[in-house]
Amino acid sequence: MCRSGHSYSLPDWTGCFHRLQRGNPARVEKMNVEHEVMLLVDEIRRLGSKNADGKTSVKFGVLFNDDKCANLFEALVGTLKAAKRKKVITFDGELLLQGVHDNVDVILLQE
């Protein structure tokens, strides 16, 4: 039972986390997205190189096929879309698909 009097069959921390989510689920999700975008920036820096404009870029296929990225990101394409929406990165098109878009540059806008 947690402090609010709710009885849970799961461990106490789960009940308290449930209250946190119930209180403001958007905040928890926002923190996860921002964290994943920061991780993506680190991976682009690790795998990429400077282009002619002096910005770091990496091919989508390189990101997608990298073992560390595969283990780090549950949904790489979703993280890329979120980062693009936040104007952290840019790439041609709206959606990147393995194979078809392997040669598309993912460009880091914020160094």
Biopython code that builds the backbone (N, CA, C, O; Angstrom):
import numpy as np
from Bio.PDB.StructureBuilder import StructureBuilder

atoms = [
    (1, "MET", "N", (0.855, -1.171, 0.000)),
    (1, "MET", "CA", (0.000, 0.000, 0.000)),
    (1, "MET", "C", (0.901, 1.234, 0.000)),
    (1, "MET", "O", (1.879, 1.295, 0.744)),
    (2, "CYS", "N", (0.565, 2.210, -0.836)),
    (2, "CYS", "CA", (1.356, 3.437, -0.870)),
    (2, "CYS", "C", (0.730, 4.477, 0.054)),
    (2, "CYS", "O", (-0.327, 4.234, 0.637)),
    (3, "ARG", "N", (1.364, 5.611, 0.188)),
    (3, "ARG", "CA", (0.928, 6.640, 1.140)),
    (3, "ARG", "C", (-0.492, 7.132, 0.899)),
    (3, "ARG", "O", (-1.192, 7.515, 1.836)),
    (4, "SER", "N", (-0.914, 7.120, -0.363)),
    (4, "SER", "CA", (-2.254, 7.631, -0.667)),
    (4, "SER", "C", (-3.347, 6.627, -0.316)),
    (4, "SER", "O", (-4.531, 6.923, -0.476)),
    (5, "GLY", "N", (-2.960, 5.432, 0.166)),
    (5, "GLY", "CA", (-3.939, 4.447, 0.594)),
    (5, "GLY", "C", (-4.341, 3.450, -0.472)),
    (5, "GLY", "O", (-5.168, 2.575, -0.218)),
    (6, "HIS", "N", (-3.763, 3.567, -1.674)),
    (6, "HIS", "CA", (-4.062, 2.615, -2.732)),
    (6, "HIS", "C", (-3.339, 1.307, -2.475)),
    (6, "HIS", "O", (-2.170, 1.300, -2.092)),
    (7, "SER", "N", (-4.017, 0.234, -2.679)),
    (7, "SER", "CA", (-3.410, -1.073, -2.483)),
    (7, "SER", "C", (-2.951, -1.610, -3.831)),
    (7, "SER", "O", (-3.727, -1.659, -4.785)),
    (8, "TYR", "N", (-1.695, -2.008, -3.904)),
    (8, "TYR", "CA", (-1.125, -2.525, -5.138)),
    (8, "TYR", "C", (-0.573, -3.918, -4.885)),
    (8, "TYR", "O", (-0.074, -4.221, -3.801)),
    (9, "SER", "N", (-0.673, -4.749, -5.895)),
    (9, "SER", "CA", (-0.079, -6.075, -5.764)),
    (9, "SER", "C", (1.386, -6.041, -6.195)),
    (9, "SER", "O", (2.125, -6.998, -5.964)),
    (10, "LEU", "N", (1.800, -4.951, -6.814)),
    (10, "LEU", "CA", (3.182, -4.798, -7.248)),
    (10, "LEU", "C", (3.979, -4.126, -6.130)),
    (10, "LEU", "O", (3.387, -3.629, -5.173)),
    (11, "PRO", "N", (5.306, -4.103, -6.232)),
    (11, "PRO", "CA", (6.123, -3.453, -5.202)),
    (11, "PRO", "C", (5.730, -1.994, -5.009)),
    (11, "PRO", "O", (5.153, -1.375, -5.903)),
    (12, "ASP", "N", (6.042, -1.452, -3.844)),
    (12, "ASP", "CA", (5.652, -0.084, -3.482)),
    (12, "ASP", "C", (6.100, 0.959, -4.495)),
    (12, "ASP", "O", (5.346, 1.883, -4.796)),
    (13, "TRP", "N", (7.334, 0.827, -5.036)),
    (13, "TRP", "CA", (7.822, 1.836, -5.969)),
    (13, "TRP", "C", (6.943, 1.911, -7.207)),
    (13, "TRP", "O", (6.810, 2.984, -7.797)),
    (14, "THR", "N", (6.344, 0.807, -7.612)),
    (14, "THR", "CA", (5.483, 0.809, -8.791)),
    (14, "THR", "C", (4.241, 1.647, -8.530)),
    (14, "THR", "O", (3.822, 2.413, -9.397)),
    (15, "GLY", "N", (3.651, 1.514, -7.358)),
    (15, "GLY", "CA", (2.481, 2.307, -7.016)),
    (15, "GLY", "C", (2.795, 3.785, -6.998)),
    (15, "GLY", "O", (2.000, 4.600, -7.466)),
    (16, "CYS", "N", (3.944, 4.134, -6.465)),
    (16, "CYS", "CA", (4.334, 5.533, -6.415)),
    (16, "CYS", "C", (4.631, 6.055, -7.812)),
    (16, "CYS", "O", (4.305, 7.201, -8.121)),
    (17, "PHE", "N", (5.242, 5.241, -8.659)),
    (17, "PHE", "CA", (5.484, 5.642, -10.043)),
    (17, "PHE", "C", (4.156, 5.817, -10.768)),
    (17, "PHE", "O", (4.004, 6.718, -11.592)),
    (18, "HIS", "N", (3.193, 4.946, -10.454)),
    (18, "HIS", "CA", (1.866, 5.048, -11.059)),
    (18, "HIS", "C", (1.251, 6.408, -10.740)),
    (18, "HIS", "O", (0.634, 7.027, -11.606)),
    (19, "ARG", "N", (1.416, 6.877, -9.501)),
    (19, "ARG", "CA", (0.894, 8.192, -9.133)),
    (19, "ARG", "C", (1.590, 9.289, -9.915)),
    (19, "ARG", "O", (0.949, 10.250, -10.343)),
    (20, "LEU", "N", (2.910, 9.156, -10.109)),
    (20, "LEU", "CA", (3.657, 10.147, -10.878)),
    (20, "LEU", "C", (3.123, 10.217, -12.295)),
    (20, "LEU", "O", (2.898, 11.306, -12.822)),
    (21, "GLN", "N", (2.919, 9.070, -12.914)),
    (21, "GLN", "CA", (2.398, 9.050, -14.265)),
    (21, "GLN", "C", (0.984, 9.616, -14.310)),
    (21, "GLN", "O", (0.645, 10.394, -15.202)),
    (22, "ARG", "N", (0.159, 9.219, -13.340)),
    (22, "ARG", "CA", (-1.213, 9.687, -13.313)),
    (22, "ARG", "C", (-1.243, 11.198, -13.113)),
    (22, "ARG", "O", (-2.117, 11.885, -13.641)),
    (23, "GLY", "N", (-0.282, 11.711, -12.346)),
    (23, "GLY", "CA", (-0.244, 13.137, -12.065)),
    (23, "GLY", "C", (0.124, 13.969, -13.281)),
    (23, "GLY", "O", (-0.462, 15.029, -13.500)),
    (24, "ASN", "N", (1.074, 13.515, -14.069)),
    (24, "ASN", "CA", (1.507, 14.286, -15.229)),
    (24, "ASN", "C", (2.213, 13.373, -16.224)),
    (24, "ASN", "O", (3.441, 13.397, -16.309)),
    (25, "PRO", "N", (1.469, 12.572, -16.976)),
    (25, "PRO", "CA", (2.101, 11.634, -17.897)),
    (25, "PRO", "C", (2.878, 12.318, -19.014)),
    (25, "PRO", "O", (3.855, 11.758, -19.512)),
    (26, "ALA", "N", (2.469, 13.507, -19.416)),
    (26, "ALA", "CA", (3.178, 14.207, -20.487)),
    (26, "ALA", "C", (4.592, 14.567, -20.053)),
    (26, "ALA", "O", (5.514, 14.562, -20.869)),
    (27, "ARG", "N", (4.767, 14.880, -18.766)),
    (27, "ARG", "CA", (6.093, 15.250, -18.257)),
    (27, "ARG", "C", (7.050, 14.061, -18.352)),
    (27, "ARG", "O", (8.195, 14.222, -18.774)),
    (28, "VAL", "N", (6.596, 12.886, -17.966)),
    (28, "VAL", "CA", (7.432, 11.687, -18.022)),
    (28, "VAL", "C", (7.809, 11.393, -19.460)),
    (28, "VAL", "O", (8.970, 11.100, -19.748)),
    (29, "GLU", "N", (6.842, 11.467, -20.371)),
    (29, "GLU", "CA", (7.106, 11.192, -21.786)),
    (29, "GLU", "C", (8.051, 12.226, -22.369)),
    (29, "GLU", "O", (8.948, 11.877, -23.136)),
    (30, "LYS", "N", (7.865, 13.500, -22.016)),
    (30, "LYS", "CA", (8.711, 14.563, -22.531)),
    (30, "LYS", "C", (10.154, 14.358, -22.106)),
    (30, "LYS", "O", (11.072, 14.560, -22.901)),
    (31, "MET", "N", (10.364, 13.955, -20.851)),
    (31, "MET", "CA", (11.728, 13.716, -20.372)),
    (31, "MET", "C", (12.369, 12.581, -21.160)),
    (31, "MET", "O", (13.550, 12.665, -21.495)),
    (32, "ASN", "N", (11.623, 11.526, -21.462)),
    (32, "ASN", "CA", (12.175, 10.405, -22.218)),
    (32, "ASN", "C", (12.536, 10.817, -23.631)),
    (32, "ASN", "O", (13.590, 10.424, -24.131)),
    (33, "VAL", "N", (11.695, 11.594, -24.286)),
    (33, "VAL", "CA", (11.964, 12.038, -25.655)),
    (33, "VAL", "C", (13.192, 12.936, -25.677)),
    (33, "VAL", "O", (14.070, 12.766, -26.523)),
    (34, "GLU", "N", (13.261, 13.881, -24.765)),
    (34, "GLU", "CA", (14.414, 14.778, -24.716)),
    (34, "GLU", "C", (15.705, 14.009, -24.455)),
    (34, "GLU", "O", (16.745, 14.313, -25.039)),
    (35, "HIS", "N", (15.633, 13.019, -23.582)),
    (35, "HIS", "CA", (16.803, 12.189, -23.293)),
    (35, "HIS", "C", (17.230, 11.409, -24.538)),
    (35, "HIS", "O", (18.420, 11.341, -24.846)),
    (36, "GLU", "N", (16.277, 10.824, -25.247)),
    (36, "GLU", "CA", (16.611, 10.069, -26.456)),
    (36, "GLU", "C", (17.180, 10.978, -27.537)),
    (36, "GLU", "O", (18.089, 10.575, -28.263)),
    (37, "VAL", "N", (16.662, 12.191, -27.655)),
    (37, "VAL", "CA", (17.204, 13.135, -28.639)),
    (37, "VAL", "C", (18.640, 13.484, -28.285)),
    (37, "VAL", "O", (19.485, 13.578, -29.176)),
    (38, "MET", "N", (18.936, 13.677, -27.003)),
    (38, "MET", "CA", (20.318, 13.949, -26.590)),
    (38, "MET", "C", (21.234, 12.770, -26.910)),
    (38, "MET", "O", (22.369, 12.961, -27.347)),
    (39, "LEU", "N", (20.738, 11.551, -26.691)),
    (39, "LEU", "CA", (21.525, 10.362, -27.033)),
    (39, "LEU", "C", (21.757, 10.288, -28.534)),
    (39, "LEU", "O", (22.843, 9.915, -28.979)),
    (40, "LEU", "N", (20.740, 10.641, -29.320)),
    (40, "LEU", "CA", (20.868, 10.631, -30.773)),
    (40, "LEU", "C", (21.944, 11.614, -31.227)),
    (40, "LEU", "O", (22.744, 11.297, -32.107)),
    (41, "VAL", "N", (21.964, 12.789, -30.639)),
    (41, "VAL", "CA", (22.984, 13.790, -30.970)),
    (41, "VAL", "C", (24.377, 13.215, -30.705)),
    (41, "VAL", "O", (25.281, 13.382, -31.524)),
    (42, "ASP", "N", (24.551, 12.548, -29.577)),
    (42, "ASP", "CA", (25.845, 11.926, -29.260)),
    (42, "ASP", "C", (26.230, 10.882, -30.291)),
    (42, "ASP", "O", (27.394, 10.801, -30.686)),
    (43, "GLU", "N", (25.268, 10.085, -30.733)),
    (43, "GLU", "CA", (25.555, 9.030, -31.713)),
    (43, "GLU", "C", (25.867, 9.620, -33.087)),
    (43, "GLU", "O", (26.721, 9.090, -33.798)),
    (44, "ILE", "N", (25.205, 10.691, -33.470)),
    (44, "ILE", "CA", (25.504, 11.350, -34.746)),
    (44, "ILE", "C", (26.917, 11.904, -34.707)),
    (44, "ILE", "O", (27.653, 11.808, -35.689)),
    (45, "ARG", "N", (27.298, 12.485, -33.577)),
    (45, "ARG", "CA", (28.679, 12.993, -33.433)),
    (45, "ARG", "C", (29.689, 11.851, -33.492)),
    (45, "ARG", "O", (30.755, 11.997, -34.092)),
    (46, "ARG", "N", (29.363, 10.716, -32.874)),
    (46, "ARG", "CA", (30.284, 9.569, -32.855)),
    (46, "ARG", "C", (30.460, 8.968, -34.241)),
    (46, "ARG", "O", (31.577, 8.644, -34.644)),
    (47, "LEU", "N", (29.362, 8.820, -34.971)),
    (47, "LEU", "CA", (29.404, 8.118, -36.259)),
    (47, "LEU", "C", (29.603, 9.038, -37.456)),
    (47, "LEU", "O", (30.013, 8.585, -38.525)),
    (48, "GLY", "N", (29.317, 10.321, -37.287)),
    (48, "GLY", "CA", (29.325, 11.242, -38.428)),
    (48, "GLY", "C", (30.653, 11.922, -38.660)),
    (48, "GLY", "O", (31.650, 11.675, -37.983)),
    (49, "SER", "N", (30.616, 12.788, -39.647)),
    (49, "SER", "CA", (31.785, 13.607, -39.983)),
    (49, "SER", "C", (31.274, 14.962, -40.465)),
    (49, "SER", "O", (30.095, 15.120, -40.784)),
    (50, "LYS", "N", (32.174, 15.926, -40.510)),
    (50, "LYS", "CA", (31.799, 17.278, -40.942)),
    (50, "LYS", "C", (31.551, 17.279, -42.449)),
    (50, "LYS", "O", (32.331, 16.713, -43.215)),
    (51, "ASN", "N", (30.462, 17.919, -42.864)),
    (51, "ASN", "CA", (30.181, 18.050, -44.301)),
    (51, "ASN", "C", (30.771, 19.358, -44.808)),
    (51, "ASN", "O", (31.490, 20.040, -44.077)),
    (52, "ALA", "N", (30.473, 19.712, -46.053)),
    (52, "ALA", "CA", (31.037, 20.919, -46.659)),
    (52, "ALA", "C", (30.614, 22.188, -45.930)),
    (52, "ALA", "O", (31.336, 23.185, -45.960)),
    (53, "ASP", "N", (29.463, 22.167, -45.280)),
    (53, "ASP", "CA", (28.971, 23.326, -44.528)),
    (53, "ASP", "C", (29.527, 23.391, -43.115)),
    (53, "ASP", "O", (29.221, 24.324, -42.372)),
    (54, "GLY", "N", (30.340, 22.412, -42.736)),
    (54, "GLY", "CA", (30.912, 22.376, -41.401)),
    (54, "GLY", "C", (29.991, 21.772, -40.349)),
    (54, "GLY", "O", (30.273, 21.837, -39.153)),
    (55, "LYS", "N", (28.880, 21.180, -40.806)),
    (55, "LYS", "CA", (27.941, 20.542, -39.880)),
    (55, "LYS", "C", (28.193, 19.042, -39.867)),
    (55, "LYS", "O", (28.608, 18.462, -40.870)),
    (56, "THR", "N", (27.939, 18.428, -38.735)),
    (56, "THR", "CA", (28.130, 16.985, -38.610)),
    (56, "THR", "C", (26.970, 16.266, -39.276)),
    (56, "THR", "O", (25.806, 16.584, -39.033)),
    (57, "SER", "N", (27.298, 15.292, -40.119)),
    (57, "SER", "CA", (26.248, 14.515, -40.769)),
    (57, "SER", "C", (26.650, 13.046, -40.813)),
    (57, "SER", "O", (27.830, 12.698, -40.762)),
    (58, "VAL", "N", (25.632, 12.199, -40.908)),
    (58, "VAL", "CA", (25.833, 10.762, -40.983)),
    (58, "VAL", "C", (24.739, 10.196, -41.878)),
    (58, "VAL", "O", (23.620, 10.706, -41.894)),
    (59, "LYS", "N", (25.056, 9.162, -42.606)),
    (59, "LYS", "CA", (24.051, 8.500, -43.440)),
    (59, "LYS", "C", (23.080, 7.732, -42.543)),
    (59, "LYS", "O", (23.483, 7.150, -41.536)),
    (60, "PHE", "N", (21.802, 7.737, -42.916)),
    (60, "PHE", "CA", (20.795, 7.018, -42.148)),
    (60, "PHE", "C", (21.143, 5.546, -42.025)),
    (60, "PHE", "O", (20.957, 4.961, -40.958)),
    (61, "GLY", "N", (21.641, 4.932, -43.085)),
    (61, "GLY", "CA", (22.004, 3.520, -43.063)),
    (61, "GLY", "C", (23.081, 3.218, -42.034)),
    (61, "GLY", "O", (23.061, 2.162, -41.401)),
    (62, "VAL", "N", (24.018, 4.139, -41.864)),
    (62, "VAL", "CA", (25.080, 3.961, -40.864)),
    (62, "VAL", "C", (24.473, 3.970, -39.461)),
    (62, "VAL", "O", (24.803, 3.124, -38.629)),
    (63, "LEU", "N", (23.582, 4.932, -39.205)),
    (63, "LEU", "CA", (22.894, 4.994, -37.899)),
    (63, "LEU", "C", (22.079, 3.734, -37.657)),
    (63, "LEU", "O", (22.152, 3.125, -36.589)),
    (64, "PHE", "N", (21.297, 3.351, -38.668)),
    (64, "PHE", "CA", (20.365, 2.236, -38.514)),
    (64, "PHE", "C", (21.097, 0.911, -38.294)),
    (64, "PHE", "O", (20.634, 0.071, -37.523)),
    (65, "ASN", "N", (22.220, 0.722, -38.955)),
    (65, "ASN", "CA", (22.940, -0.552, -38.881)),
    (65, "ASN", "C", (23.980, -0.621, -37.765)),
    (65, "ASN", "O", (24.610, -1.662, -37.574)),
    (66, "ASP", "N", (24.167, 0.464, -37.033)),
    (66, "ASP", "CA", (25.128, 0.478, -35.936)),
    (66, "ASP", "C", (24.592, -0.318, -34.752)),
    (66, "ASP", "O", (23.453, -0.113, -34.331)),
    (67, "ASP", "N", (25.400, -1.222, -34.215)),
    (67, "ASP", "CA", (24.969, -2.071, -33.101)),
    (67, "ASP", "C", (24.610, -1.266, -31.851)),
    (67, "ASP", "O", (23.616, -1.556, -31.186)),
    (68, "LYS", "N", (25.420, -0.257, -31.535)),
    (68, "LYS", "CA", (25.136, 0.541, -30.339)),
    (68, "LYS", "C", (23.797, 1.275, -30.484)),
    (68, "LYS", "O", (23.008, 1.324, -29.540)),
    (69, "CYS", "N", (23.548, 1.839, -31.654)),
    (69, "CYS", "CA", (22.272, 2.530, -31.896)),
    (69, "CYS", "C", (21.104, 1.558, -31.836)),
    (69, "CYS", "O", (20.042, 1.890, -31.309)),
    (70, "ALA", "N", (21.294, 0.370, -32.368)),
    (70, "ALA", "CA", (20.224, -0.641, -32.341)),
    (70, "ALA", "C", (19.848, -0.996, -30.909)),
    (70, "ALA", "O", (18.676, -1.233, -30.615)),
    (71, "ASN", "N", (20.834, -1.035, -30.018)),
    (71, "ASN", "CA", (20.569, -1.361, -28.624)),
    (71, "ASN", "C", (20.071, -0.160, -27.822)),
    (71, "ASN", "O", (19.366, -0.315, -26.825)),
    (72, "LEU", "N", (20.444, 1.028, -28.265)),
    (72, "LEU", "CA", (20.131, 2.249, -27.525)),
    (72, "LEU", "C", (18.719, 2.757, -27.791)),
    (72, "LEU", "O", (18.032, 3.202, -26.872)),
    (73, "PHE", "N", (18.288, 2.690, -29.043)),
    (73, "PHE", "CA", (17.012, 3.283, -29.431)),
    (73, "PHE", "C", (15.984, 2.201, -29.735)),
    (73, "PHE", "O", (16.183, 1.345, -30.597)),
    (74, "GLU", "N", (14.881, 2.268, -28.999)),
    (74, "GLU", "CA", (13.788, 1.326, -29.231)),
    (74, "GLU", "C", (13.124, 1.613, -30.575)),
    (74, "GLU", "O", (12.716, 0.695, -31.287)),
    (75, "ALA", "N", (13.021, 2.892, -30.909)),
    (75, "ALA", "CA", (12.405, 3.299, -32.174)),
    (75, "ALA", "C", (13.232, 4.436, -32.766)),
    (75, "ALA", "O", (12.923, 5.609, -32.558)),
    (76, "LEU", "N", (14.277, 4.089, -33.499)),
    (76, "LEU", "CA", (15.189, 5.078, -34.062)),
    (76, "LEU", "C", (14.449, 6.072, -34.950)),
    (76, "LEU", "O", (14.685, 7.276, -34.859)),
    (77, "VAL", "N", (13.564, 5.585, -35.802)),
    (77, "VAL", "CA", (12.843, 6.466, -36.727)),
    (77, "VAL", "C", (11.990, 7.473, -35.944)),
    (77, "VAL", "O", (11.918, 8.643, -36.320)),
    (78, "GLY", "N", (11.357, 7.032, -34.879)),
    (78, "GLY", "CA", (10.568, 7.945, -34.048)),
    (78, "GLY", "C", (11.437, 8.992, -33.377)),
    (78, "GLY", "O", (11.044, 10.155, -33.280)),
    (79, "THR", "N", (12.609, 8.594, -32.913)),
    (79, "THR", "CA", (13.541, 9.542, -32.292)),
    (79, "THR", "C", (14.037, 10.544, -33.320)),
    (79, "THR", "O", (14.184, 11.727, -33.015)),
    (80, "LEU", "N", (14.298, 10.079, -34.540)),
    (80, "LEU", "CA", (14.719, 10.990, -35.612)),
    (80, "LEU", "C", (13.623, 12.008, -35.914)),
    (80, "LEU", "O", (13.905, 13.195, -36.077)),
    (81, "LYS", "N", (12.383, 11.552, -35.989)),
    (81, "LYS", "CA", (11.262, 12.470, -36.256)),
    (81, "LYS", "C", (11.117, 13.493, -35.138)),
    (81, "LYS", "O", (10.874, 14.670, -35.407)),
    (82, "ALA", "N", (11.264, 13.061, -33.884)),
    (82, "ALA", "CA", (11.161, 13.984, -32.751)),
    (82, "ALA", "C", (12.283, 15.018, -32.794)),
    (82, "ALA", "O", (12.051, 16.201, -32.544)),
    (83, "ALA", "N", (13.493, 14.574, -33.111)),
    (83, "ALA", "CA", (14.639, 15.489, -33.188)),
    (83, "ALA", "C", (14.469, 16.481, -34.337)),
    (83, "ALA", "O", (14.852, 17.644, -34.215)),
    (84, "LYS", "N", (13.902, 16.028, -35.440)),
    (84, "LYS", "CA", (13.658, 16.922, -36.576)),
    (84, "LYS", "C", (12.595, 17.955, -36.209)),
    (84, "LYS", "O", (12.724, 19.133, -36.544)),
    (85, "ARG", "N", (11.544, 17.510, -35.520)),
    (85, "ARG", "CA", (10.473, 18.410, -35.090)),
    (85, "ARG", "C", (11.018, 19.484, -34.144)),
    (85, "ARG", "O", (10.541, 20.619, -34.150)),
    (86, "LYS", "N", (12.021, 19.123, -33.327)),
    (86, "LYS", "CA", (12.635, 20.072, -32.392)),
    (86, "LYS", "C", (13.740, 20.904, -33.053)),
    (86, "LYS", "O", (14.383, 21.727, -32.403)),
    (87, "LYS", "N", (13.948, 20.675, -34.358)),
    (87, "LYS", "CA", (14.967, 21.388, -35.139)),
    (87, "LYS", "C", (16.386, 21.164, -34.609)),
    (87, "LYS", "O", (17.229, 22.061, -34.630)),
    (88, "VAL", "N", (16.621, 19.934, -34.132)),
    (88, "VAL", "CA", (17.954, 19.537, -33.687)),
    (88, "VAL", "C", (18.715, 18.932, -34.864)),
    (88, "VAL", "O", (19.928, 19.103, -34.982)),
    (89, "ILE", "N", (17.993, 18.226, -35.732)),
    (89, "ILE", "CA", (18.569, 17.614, -36.935)),
    (89, "ILE", "C", (17.682, 17.947, -38.120)),
    (89, "ILE", "O", (16.583, 18.479, -37.962)),
    (90, "THR", "N", (18.173, 17.627, -39.304)),
    (90, "THR", "CA", (17.361, 17.719, -40.505)),
    (90, "THR", "C", (17.732, 16.573, -41.434)),
    (90, "THR", "O", (18.844, 16.048, -41.385)),
    (91, "PHE", "N", (16.795, 16.201, -42.267)),
    (91, "PHE", "CA", (17.023, 15.209, -43.325)),
    (91, "PHE", "C", (15.941, 15.407, -44.373)),
    (91, "PHE", "O", (14.885, 15.973, -44.089)),
    (92, "ASP", "N", (16.207, 14.938, -45.586)),
    (92, "ASP", "CA", (15.228, 15.067, -46.665)),
    (92, "ASP", "C", (14.070, 14.106, -46.438)),
    (92, "ASP", "O", (14.273, 12.947, -46.074)),
    (93, "GLY", "N", (12.870, 14.591, -46.654)),
    (93, "GLY", "CA", (11.682, 13.762, -46.506)),
    (93, "GLY", "C", (11.135, 13.809, -45.093)),
    (93, "GLY", "O", (11.688, 14.463, -44.208)),
    (94, "GLU", "N", (10.026, 13.092, -44.904)),
    (94, "GLU", "CA", (9.387, 13.050, -43.593)),
    (94, "GLU", "C", (9.748, 11.810, -42.802)),
    (94, "GLU", "O", (9.831, 11.848, -41.574)),
    (95, "LEU", "N", (9.961, 10.710, -43.507)),
    (95, "LEU", "CA", (10.162, 9.416, -42.865)),
    (95, "LEU", "C", (11.318, 8.690, -43.543)),
    (95, "LEU", "O", (11.422, 8.685, -44.770)),
    (96, "LEU", "N", (12.182, 8.081, -42.745)),
    (96, "LEU", "CA", (13.307, 7.325, -43.294)),
    (96, "LEU", "C", (13.061, 5.834, -43.089)),
    (96, "LEU", "O", (12.703, 5.398, -41.995)),
    (97, "LEU", "N", (13.255, 5.070, -44.138)),
    (97, "LEU", "CA", (13.057, 3.616, -44.099)),
    (97, "LEU", "C", (14.354, 2.910, -44.447)),
    (97, "LEU", "O", (15.093, 3.339, -45.333)),
    (98, "GLN", "N", (14.624, 1.817, -43.734)),
    (98, "GLN", "CA", (15.840, 1.041, -43.980)),
    (98, "GLN", "C", (15.862, 0.558, -45.422)),
    (98, "GLN", "O", (14.839, 0.156, -45.976)),
    (99, "GLY", "N", (17.037, 0.603, -46.011)),
    (99, "GLY", "CA", (17.202, 0.144, -47.387)),
    (99, "GLY", "C", (16.922, 1.253, -48.377)),
    (99, "GLY", "O", (17.810, 1.649, -49.131)),
    (100, "VAL", "N", (15.713, 1.754, -48.387)),
    (100, "VAL", "CA", (15.307, 2.794, -49.329)),
    (100, "VAL", "C", (16.050, 4.099, -49.087)),
    (100, "VAL", "O", (16.446, 4.773, -50.038)),
    (101, "HIS", "N", (16.241, 4.459, -47.829)),
    (101, "HIS", "CA", (16.824, 5.751, -47.477)),
    (101, "HIS", "C", (18.191, 5.637, -46.801)),
    (101, "HIS", "O", (18.592, 6.542, -46.069)),
    (102, "ASP", "N", (18.899, 4.554, -47.031)),
    (102, "ASP", "CA", (20.205, 4.353, -46.380)),
    (102, "ASP", "C", (21.216, 5.452, -46.696)),
    (102, "ASP", "O", (22.086, 5.742, -45.876)),
    (103, "ASN", "N", (21.112, 6.073, -47.885)),
    (103, "ASN", "CA", (22.083, 7.094, -48.285)),
    (103, "ASN", "C", (21.634, 8.517, -47.983)),
    (103, "ASN", "O", (22.281, 9.468, -48.422)),
    (104, "VAL", "N", (20.550, 8.684, -47.250)),
    (104, "VAL", "CA", (20.072, 10.013, -46.881)),
    (104, "VAL", "C", (20.911, 10.546, -45.719)),
    (104, "VAL", "O", (21.133, 9.850, -44.728)),
    (105, "ASP", "N", (21.366, 11.777, -45.855)),
    (105, "ASP", "CA", (22.158, 12.420, -44.801)),
    (105, "ASP", "C", (21.260, 12.897, -43.667)),
    (105, "ASP", "O", (20.247, 13.558, -43.894)),
    (106, "VAL", "N", (21.647, 12.552, -42.451)),
    (106, "VAL", "CA", (21.028, 13.092, -41.241)),
    (106, "VAL", "C", (22.015, 14.136, -40.730)),
    (106, "VAL", "O", (23.135, 13.804, -40.342)),
    (107, "ILE", "N", (21.592, 15.398, -40.734)),
    (107, "ILE", "CA", (22.494, 16.516, -40.442)),
    (107, "ILE", "C", (22.161, 17.129, -39.090)),
    (107, "ILE", "O", (21.009, 17.454, -38.803)),
    (108, "LEU", "N", (23.186, 17.281, -38.271)),
    (108, "LEU", "CA", (23.054, 17.871, -36.948)),
    (108, "LEU", "C", (23.043, 19.398, -37.099)),
    (108, "LEU", "O", (24.002, 19.974, -37.612)),
    (109, "LEU", "N", (21.976, 20.048, -36.659)),
    (109, "LEU", "CA", (21.851, 21.497, -36.799)),
    (109, "LEU", "C", (22.453, 22.236, -35.620)),
    (109, "LEU", "O", (22.905, 23.372, -35.767)),
    (110, "GLN", "N", (22.468, 21.605, -34.445)),
    (110, "GLN", "CA", (22.975, 22.237, -33.235)),
    (110, "GLN", "C", (24.250, 21.531, -32.796)),
    (110, "GLN", "O", (24.205, 20.386, -32.348)),
    (111, "GLU", "N", (25.365, 22.195, -32.919)),
    (111, "GLU", "CA", (26.647, 21.565, -32.564)),
    (111, "GLU", "C", (26.914, 21.640, -31.092)),
    (111, "GLU", "O", (27.947, 21.159, -30.626)),
]
sb = StructureBuilder()
sb.init_structure("model")
sb.init_model(0)
sb.init_chain("A")
sb.init_seg("    ")
for serial, (resi, resn, name, xyz) in enumerate(atoms, 1):
    if name == "N":
        sb.init_residue(resn, " ", resi, " ")
    sb.init_atom(name, np.array(xyz, "f"), 0.0, 1.0, " ", f" {name:<3s}", serial, name[0])
structure = sb.get_structure()
